[in-house]
Amino acid sequence: LSTHPDSHVHDLFTEIESCIVRSLMAVQNTIINDKHCFEVYGYDIMIDNTLKPWLVEVNASPSLTSDTAADHELKCAMVDDALNLVDVEGKSTPGTVDIQMGGFDLI
């Protein structure tokens, strides 16, 4: 990505966010809406040489096992961010949401 202009990379991430939102909208009537639980989805997206994202699959229960240190670090950070997002410890001000949570953008 560093070989591409910042504007192209920004456009790529905007397209990825749009793809995620559209995929959730497509199945919104089948997603269980329960205020007492949450689910983490795993998106597999391929990026071609023109920086076009392609949705490969969505995992409703992505594997949290890891076989490398980097994978372990990424998944632990994701779980930590997910728990911070649902505010298990009640630290957030009610009605406010940060745009970024750890290394992740909220969309």
DSSP file with accessible surface (Angstrom, degrees, kcal/mol):
  #  RESIDUE AA STRUCTURE BP1 BP2  ACC     N-H-->O    O-->H-N    N-H-->O    O-->H-N    TCO  KAPPA ALPHA  PHI   PSI    X-CA   Y-CA   Z-CA
    1    1 A L    >         0   0   95      0, 0.0     3,-1.8     0, 0.0     8,-0.1   0.000 360.0 360.0 360.0 -28.2    0.0    0.0    0.0
    2    2 A S  T 3   +     0   0  122      1,-0.3     4,-0.1     7,-0.0     7,-0.0   0.672 360.0  63.1 -68.9 -14.0    2.9    2.4    0.6
    3    3 A T  T 3  S+     0   0  123      2,-0.1    -1,-0.3     0, 0.0     0, 0.0   0.540  95.1  75.5 -84.9  -5.0    3.7    2.4   -3.1
    4    4 A H  S <  S-     0   0   61     -3,-1.8     5,-0.1     1,-0.1    47,-0.0  -0.777  95.6 -94.2-106.0 150.8    0.3    4.0   -3.8
    5    5 A P    >>  -     0   0   68      0, 0.0     4,-1.9     0, 0.0     3,-0.7  -0.253  34.9-115.8 -59.7 148.4   -0.7    7.6   -3.2
    6    6 A D  H 3> S+     0   0  144      1,-0.3     4,-2.8     2,-0.2     5,-0.2   0.853 115.2  58.1 -54.3 -37.3   -2.4    8.3    0.1
    7    7 A S  H 3> S+     0   0   69      1,-0.2     4,-2.2     2,-0.2    -1,-0.3   0.880 105.9  48.9 -64.9 -35.4   -5.7    9.3   -1.7
    8    8 A H  H <> S+     0   0   92     -3,-0.7     4,-2.1     2,-0.2    -1,-0.2   0.895 111.8  48.5 -69.8 -39.6   -5.8    5.9   -3.4
    9    9 A V  H  X S+     0   0   26     -4,-1.9     4,-2.4     2,-0.2     5,-0.2   0.918 110.7  51.2 -66.0 -41.3   -5.3    4.1   -0.1
   10   10 A H  H  X S+     0   0  128     -4,-2.8     4,-2.2     1,-0.2    -2,-0.2   0.930 110.0  49.7 -59.7 -45.0   -8.0    6.3    1.5
   11   11 A D  H  X S+     0   0   92     -4,-2.2     4,-2.4     2,-0.2    -1,-0.2   0.889 108.3  54.6 -61.3 -38.8  -10.4    5.4   -1.3
   12   12 A L  H  X S+     0   0    3     -4,-2.1     4,-2.3     2,-0.2    -2,-0.2   0.948 109.4  45.7 -59.8 -49.3   -9.5    1.7   -0.8
   13   13 A F  H  X S+     0   0   93     -4,-2.4     4,-2.5     1,-0.2    -1,-0.2   0.875 110.8  53.8 -66.4 -32.8  -10.4    1.8    2.9
   14   14 A T  H  X S+     0   0   62     -4,-2.2     4,-2.4    -5,-0.2    -1,-0.2   0.923 109.8  48.2 -64.0 -41.8  -13.6    3.7    2.1
   15   15 A E  H  X S+     0   0   96     -4,-2.4     4,-2.4     2,-0.2    -2,-0.2   0.882 110.4  51.3 -65.9 -38.6  -14.6    0.9   -0.4
   16   16 A I  H  X S+     0   0   27     -4,-2.3     4,-2.3     2,-0.2    -2,-0.2   0.938 110.6  48.4 -63.8 -45.4  -13.8   -1.8    2.2
   17   17 A E  H  X S+     0   0   67     -4,-2.5     4,-2.7     1,-0.2    -2,-0.2   0.929 111.7  50.3 -59.3 -43.1  -16.0    0.0    4.8
   18   18 A S  H  X S+     0   0   41     -4,-2.4     4,-2.9     1,-0.2     5,-0.2   0.902 108.9  51.8 -62.5 -40.5  -18.8    0.3    2.2
   19   19 A C  H  X S+     0   0   18     -4,-2.4     4,-2.2     2,-0.2    -1,-0.2   0.915 111.0  47.7 -62.5 -42.6  -18.5   -3.4    1.3
   20   20 A I  H  X S+     0   0   32     -4,-2.3     4,-2.1     2,-0.2    -2,-0.2   0.942 113.4  47.0 -64.9 -47.1  -18.8   -4.3    5.0
   21   21 A V  H  X S+     0   0   59     -4,-2.7     4,-2.5     1,-0.2    -2,-0.2   0.936 112.8  49.2 -62.3 -45.1  -21.8   -2.1    5.6
   22   22 A R  H  X S+     0   0  133     -4,-2.9     4,-2.0     1,-0.2    -1,-0.2   0.894 109.6  52.2 -63.4 -37.9  -23.6   -3.4    2.4
   23   23 A S  H  X S+     0   0   23     -4,-2.2     4,-0.8    -5,-0.2    -1,-0.2   0.901 111.3  46.7 -66.7 -37.2  -23.0   -7.0    3.4
   24   24 A L  H >< S+     0   0   60     -4,-2.1     3,-0.6     1,-0.2     4,-0.4   0.888 110.3  52.8 -70.1 -37.2  -24.5   -6.4    6.8
   25   25 A M  H >< S+     0   0  111     -4,-2.5     3,-0.8     1,-0.2     4,-0.3   0.871 103.0  59.4 -64.5 -34.1  -27.5   -4.5    5.3
   26   26 A A  H 3< S+     0   0   85     -4,-2.0    -1,-0.2     1,-0.2    -2,-0.2   0.781 118.5  28.6 -65.4 -27.0  -28.1   -7.5    3.0
   27   27 A V  T XX S+     0   0   65     -4,-0.8     3,-2.2    -3,-0.6     4,-0.9   0.210  82.1 118.1-118.4  15.5  -28.6   -9.8    6.0
   28   28 A Q  T <4 S+     0   0  120     -3,-0.8     3,-0.4    -4,-0.4    -2,-0.1   0.798  73.6  56.9 -58.2 -29.1  -29.9   -7.4    8.6
   29   29 A N  T 34 S+     0   0  155     -4,-0.3    -1,-0.3     1,-0.2    -2,-0.1   0.640 109.7  45.5 -77.3 -12.6  -33.2   -9.3    8.9
   30   30 A T  T <4 S+     0   0  110     -3,-2.2     2,-0.4     2,-0.1    -1,-0.2   0.510  87.4 101.6-106.5  -7.2  -31.5  -12.5    9.8
   31   31 A I  S  < S-     0   0   55     -4,-0.9     2,-0.3    -3,-0.4    -7,-0.0  -0.645  78.8-119.5 -79.4 129.6  -29.0  -11.1   12.3
   32   32 A I        -     0   0  148     -2,-0.4     2,-0.8     1,-0.1    -2,-0.1  -0.546  22.3-154.0 -70.4 127.1  -30.1  -11.8   15.9
   33   33 A N        +     0   0  161     -2,-0.3     2,-0.4     5,-0.0     5,-0.1  -0.859  30.7 152.8-107.3  97.2  -30.6   -8.5   17.7
   34   34 A D    >   -     0   0   70     -2,-0.8     3,-1.7     3,-0.2    -2,-0.0  -0.978  37.5-153.4-130.2 118.2  -30.1   -9.1   21.4
   35   35 A K  T 3  S+     0   0  187     -2,-0.4    -1,-0.1     1,-0.3    -2,-0.0   0.601  93.4  63.8 -68.4  -7.0  -28.9   -6.4   23.7
   36   36 A H  T 3  S+     0   0  153     -3,-0.0     2,-0.3     2,-0.0    -1,-0.3   0.362 108.5  30.2 -98.4   3.8  -27.4   -9.0   26.0
   37   37 A C    <   -     0   0   77     -3,-1.7     2,-0.3     2,-0.0    -3,-0.2  -0.959  60.6-157.4-151.7 168.7  -24.8  -10.3   23.6
   38   38 A F        -     0   0  107     -2,-0.3     2,-0.4    -5,-0.1    -5,-0.0  -0.956   8.5-144.5-145.5 163.8  -22.7   -9.4   20.6
   39   39 A E        -     0   0   99     -2,-0.3     2,-0.5     2,-0.0    22,-0.1  -0.991   7.6-142.6-134.1 142.5  -20.9  -11.2   17.8
   40   40 A V        -     0   0   48     -2,-0.4     2,-0.4    20,-0.2    -2,-0.0  -0.891  17.9-155.0-102.4 130.6  -17.6  -10.5   16.0
   41   41 A Y        -     0   0   71     -2,-0.5     2,-0.6    20,-0.1    19,-0.2  -0.867   5.1-144.5-105.8 142.7  -17.6  -11.1   12.3
   42   42 A G  E     -A   59   0A  15     17,-2.8    17,-3.4    -2,-0.4     2,-0.5  -0.925  13.8-159.6-107.8 120.3  -14.4  -11.9   10.3
   43   43 A Y  E     -A   58   0A  50     -2,-0.6     2,-0.6    15,-0.2    15,-0.2  -0.878   5.7-159.3-103.0 128.1  -14.2  -10.4    6.8
   44   44 A D  E     +A   57   0A  65     13,-2.7    12,-3.1    -2,-0.5    13,-1.3  -0.939  21.3 173.5-103.8 114.0  -11.9  -11.9    4.2
   45   45 A I  E     -A   55   0A  45     -2,-0.6     2,-0.3    10,-0.2    10,-0.2  -0.990  18.5-154.6-126.9 127.8  -11.2   -9.3    1.6
   46   46 A M  E     -A   54   0A 126      8,-2.7     8,-3.1    -2,-0.4     2,-0.5  -0.781   8.2-150.5 -97.3 146.7   -8.7   -9.6   -1.3
   47   47 A I  E     -A   53   0A  77     -2,-0.3     2,-0.0     6,-0.2    -2,-0.0  -0.977  11.7-148.3-119.6 123.6   -7.2   -6.4   -2.9
   48   48 A D    >   -     0   0   49      4,-2.3     3,-2.1    -2,-0.5     4,-0.0  -0.203  36.4 -89.9 -84.8-179.0   -6.3   -6.5   -6.5
   49   49 A N  T 3  S+     0   0  145      1,-0.3    -1,-0.1     2,-0.1    -2,-0.0   0.601 127.3  55.5 -71.9  -7.3   -3.4   -4.7   -8.2
   50   50 A T  T 3  S-     0   0  102      2,-0.1    -1,-0.3     0, 0.0    -2,-0.0   0.250 120.6-107.8-101.8  11.5   -5.7   -1.7   -8.9
   51   51 A L  S <  S+     0   0   20     -3,-2.1    -2,-0.1     1,-0.3    -4,-0.0   0.772  70.1 148.1  64.8  32.9   -6.6   -1.4   -5.2
   52   52 A K        -     0   0  100    -37,-0.0    -4,-2.3   -36,-0.0     2,-0.3  -0.847  42.3-136.4 -94.8 123.8  -10.1   -2.8   -5.8
   53   53 A P  E     -A   47   0A  19      0, 0.0     2,-0.4     0, 0.0    -6,-0.2  -0.612  15.7-163.5 -81.9 141.9  -11.4   -4.8   -2.8
   54   54 A W  E     -A   46   0A 136     -8,-3.1    -8,-2.7    -2,-0.3     2,-0.5  -0.989  17.6-132.6-125.9 121.2  -13.2   -8.1   -3.3
   55   55 A L  E     +A   45   0A  71     -2,-0.4   -10,-0.2   -10,-0.2     3,-0.1  -0.615  26.9 175.0 -73.8 121.1  -15.2   -9.7   -0.6
   56   56 A V  E     -     0   0A  82    -12,-3.1     2,-0.3    -2,-0.5    -1,-0.2   0.883  59.1 -33.7 -92.0 -51.9  -14.3  -13.4   -0.4
   57   57 A E  E     -A   44   0A  93    -13,-1.3   -13,-2.7     2,-0.0     2,-0.4  -0.985  44.6-130.7-164.6 163.3  -16.3  -14.4    2.7
   58   58 A V  E     -A   43   0A  56     -2,-0.3     2,-0.6   -15,-0.2   -15,-0.2  -0.996  19.7-151.7-122.8 127.0  -17.7  -13.4    6.0
   59   59 A N  E     -A   42   0A  50    -17,-3.4   -17,-2.8    -2,-0.4    -2,-0.0  -0.888   6.5-164.0-101.8 120.6  -17.2  -15.6    9.0
   60   60 A A  S    S+     0   0   48     -2,-0.6   -20,-0.2     1,-0.3    -1,-0.1   0.773  93.5  26.9 -73.4 -24.4  -19.9  -15.4   11.7
   61   61 A S  S    S-     0   0  103    -19,-0.1    -1,-0.3   -22,-0.1   -20,-0.1  -0.640  86.8-163.1-135.5  76.7  -17.6  -17.1   14.2
   62   62 A P        -     0   0   35      0, 0.0     2,-0.2     0, 0.0   -22,-0.1  -0.288  29.2-102.1 -64.6 146.0  -14.0  -16.4   13.1
   63   63 A S        -     0   0   72      1,-0.1    -4,-0.0   -21,-0.0    -2,-0.0  -0.438  26.8-167.2 -67.8 135.1  -11.3  -18.6   14.6
   64   64 A L        +     0   0   96     -2,-0.2    -1,-0.1    -3,-0.1     2,-0.1   0.264  52.7 113.0-106.0   9.7   -9.4  -17.0   17.5
   65   65 A T        -     0   0  106     10,-0.0     2,-0.3     2,-0.0    -2,-0.0  -0.480  50.5-161.9 -75.5 154.2   -6.6  -19.7   17.4
   66   66 A S        -     0   0   45     -2,-0.1     3,-0.1     1,-0.1    -2,-0.1  -0.990  26.7-173.6-140.3 149.4   -3.2  -18.5   16.4
   67   67 A D  S    S+     0   0  146     -2,-0.3     2,-0.3     1,-0.0    -1,-0.1   0.345  73.8  50.7-122.6   2.8   -0.1  -20.1   15.2
   68   68 A T  S  > S-     0   0   76      1,-0.1     4,-2.4     0, 0.0     5,-0.2  -0.950  81.0-118.8-134.2 160.8    2.3  -17.1   15.0
   69   69 A A  H  > S+     0   0   83     -2,-0.3     4,-2.6     1,-0.2     5,-0.2   0.897 115.7  51.4 -63.7 -40.1    3.2  -14.4   17.5
   70   70 A A  H  > S+     0   0   71      2,-0.2     4,-2.5     1,-0.2    -1,-0.2   0.914 110.5  48.2 -65.0 -41.5    1.9  -11.7   15.2
   71   71 A D  H  > S+     0   0   39      2,-0.2     4,-2.6     1,-0.2     5,-0.2   0.916 111.9  50.1 -64.2 -42.3   -1.5  -13.5   14.8
   72   72 A H  H  X S+     0   0  108     -4,-2.4     4,-2.5     2,-0.2     5,-0.2   0.933 111.6  48.1 -61.8 -45.1   -1.7  -14.0   18.5
   73   73 A E  H  X S+     0   0  143     -4,-2.6     4,-2.2     2,-0.2    -2,-0.2   0.920 112.6  48.7 -62.9 -44.8   -1.0  -10.3   19.1
   74   74 A L  H  X S+     0   0  103     -4,-2.5     4,-2.2     1,-0.2    -2,-0.2   0.935 113.9  45.3 -61.9 -46.3   -3.6   -9.2   16.5
   75   75 A K  H  X S+     0   0   45     -4,-2.6     4,-2.5     2,-0.2    -2,-0.2   0.886 111.7  51.0 -71.1 -36.1   -6.3  -11.4   17.8
   76   76 A C  H  X S+     0   0   63     -4,-2.5     4,-2.5    -5,-0.2    -1,-0.2   0.920 111.6  48.8 -64.4 -40.8   -5.7  -10.5   21.5
   77   77 A A  H  X S+     0   0   42     -4,-2.2     4,-2.8    -5,-0.2    -2,-0.2   0.903 110.6  51.4 -64.9 -38.8   -5.9   -6.8   20.5
   78   78 A M  H  X S+     0   0   38     -4,-2.2     4,-2.7     2,-0.2    -2,-0.2   0.931 111.1  46.8 -65.2 -43.8   -9.1   -7.4   18.6
   79   79 A V  H  X S+     0   0   55     -4,-2.5     4,-2.5     2,-0.2     5,-0.2   0.934 113.0  49.9 -63.8 -43.3  -10.8   -9.2   21.6
   80   80 A D  H  X S+     0   0   90     -4,-2.5     4,-2.3     1,-0.2    -2,-0.2   0.933 112.7  47.1 -59.8 -45.4   -9.6   -6.4   23.9
   81   81 A D  H  X S+     0   0   16     -4,-2.8     4,-2.6     2,-0.2    -1,-0.2   0.891 110.2  52.7 -64.4 -40.2  -11.1   -3.8   21.5
   82   82 A A  H  X S+     0   0   17     -4,-2.7     4,-2.1     2,-0.2    -2,-0.2   0.931 111.1  46.6 -62.2 -43.0  -14.3   -5.7   21.2
   83   83 A L  H  <>S+     0   0   75     -4,-2.5     5,-1.7     1,-0.2     4,-0.5   0.883 112.9  49.7 -68.4 -35.3  -14.7   -5.8   25.0
   84   84 A N  H ><5S+     0   0   60     -4,-2.3     3,-0.6    -5,-0.2    -2,-0.2   0.896 108.5  54.3 -66.8 -38.0  -13.9   -2.1   25.2
   85   85 A L  H 3<5S+     0   0   85     -4,-2.6    -2,-0.2     1,-0.3    -1,-0.2   0.911 109.6  44.7 -63.9 -42.5  -16.4   -1.4   22.5
   86   86 A V  T 3<5S-     0   0   63     -4,-2.1    -1,-0.3    -5,-0.2    -2,-0.2   0.554 108.9-132.6 -80.9  -2.6  -19.2   -3.1   24.4
   87   87 A D  T X 5 +     0   0   46     -3,-0.6     3,-1.5    -4,-0.5    -3,-0.2   0.918  35.3 175.9  56.7  53.4  -18.0   -1.3   27.5
   88   88 A V  T 3 <S+     0   0  103     -5,-1.7    -4,-0.1     1,-0.3    -1,-0.1   0.861  80.1  45.9 -55.9 -36.6  -18.0   -4.3   29.8
   89   89 A E  T 3  S-     0   0  132     -6,-0.2    -1,-0.3    -5,-0.0    -2,-0.1   0.440 109.1-121.5 -91.6   0.0  -16.4   -2.2   32.6
   90   90 A G    <   +     0   0   55     -3,-1.5    -2,-0.1    -6,-0.1    -3,-0.1   0.835  67.8 135.2  67.5  35.1  -18.8    0.8   32.1
   91   91 A K        +     0   0  160     -7,-0.1     2,-0.1     2,-0.1    -1,-0.1   0.711  42.4  90.0 -87.2 -22.8  -16.0    3.3   31.5
   92   92 A S  S    S-     0   0   57     -8,-0.1     5,-0.0     1,-0.1     3,-0.0  -0.410  83.6-109.8 -79.2 152.9  -17.6    5.1   28.5
   93   93 A T    >   -     0   0   95     -2,-0.1     3,-1.9     1,-0.1    -1,-0.1  -0.677  47.0-103.5 -76.2 126.9  -19.8    8.1   28.7
   94   94 A P  T 3  S+     0   0  122      0, 0.0     3,-0.1     0, 0.0    -1,-0.1  -0.214 104.4  20.5 -54.8 136.4  -23.3    7.0   27.7
   95   95 A G  T 3  S+     0   0   89      1,-0.2     2,-0.4    -3,-0.0    -2,-0.0   0.443 102.5 104.9  85.9   0.8  -24.3    8.0   24.2
   96   96 A T    <   -     0   0   78     -3,-1.9     2,-0.4     2,-0.0    -1,-0.2  -0.898  42.8-177.5-117.7 146.3  -20.7    8.5   23.0
   97   97 A V        -     0   0  108     -2,-0.4     2,-0.2    -3,-0.1   -12,-0.0  -0.997  24.0-127.9-139.4 132.9  -18.7    6.3   20.7
   98   98 A D        -     0   0  103     -2,-0.4     8,-0.1     1,-0.1     3,-0.0  -0.549  14.5-134.1 -75.9 147.7  -15.1    6.8   19.6
   99   99 A I  S    S+     0   0  134     -2,-0.2     7,-3.1     1,-0.1     2,-0.4   0.838  93.5  39.0 -70.2 -32.6  -14.3    6.7   15.9
  100  100 A Q  E     -B  105   0B 119      5,-0.2     2,-0.5    -3,-0.0     5,-0.2  -0.941  63.2-167.7-121.0 143.7  -11.4    4.4   16.5
  101  101 A M  E >   -B  104   0B  25      3,-3.0     3,-2.1    -2,-0.4     2,-0.2  -0.960  68.4 -51.6-128.5 107.5  -11.0    1.6   19.0
  102  102 A G  T 3  S-     0   0   55     -2,-0.5   -24,-0.1     1,-0.3   -25,-0.0  -0.412 123.3 -19.6  62.3-126.4   -7.4    0.4   19.4
  103  103 A G  T 3  S+     0   0   72     -2,-0.2     2,-0.4    -3,-0.1    -1,-0.3   0.212 122.6  91.5 -96.1  17.5   -6.2   -0.2   15.8
  104  104 A F  E <   -B  101   0B  77     -3,-2.1    -3,-3.0   -26,-0.0     2,-0.4  -0.893  67.0-137.5-119.0 141.5   -9.7   -0.5   14.4
  105  105 A D  E     -B  100   0B  77     -2,-0.4     2,-0.4    -5,-0.2    -5,-0.2  -0.779  21.6-132.1 -91.5 137.4  -12.0    2.0   12.8
  106  106 A L              0   0   47     -7,-3.1    -9,-0.0    -2,-0.4     0, 0.0  -0.741 360.0 360.0 -89.2 134.6  -15.6    1.8   13.8
  107  107 A I              0   0  104     -2,-0.4   -89,-0.0   -90,-0.0   -90,-0.0  -0.857 360.0 360.0-124.4 360.0  -18.0    2.0   10.9
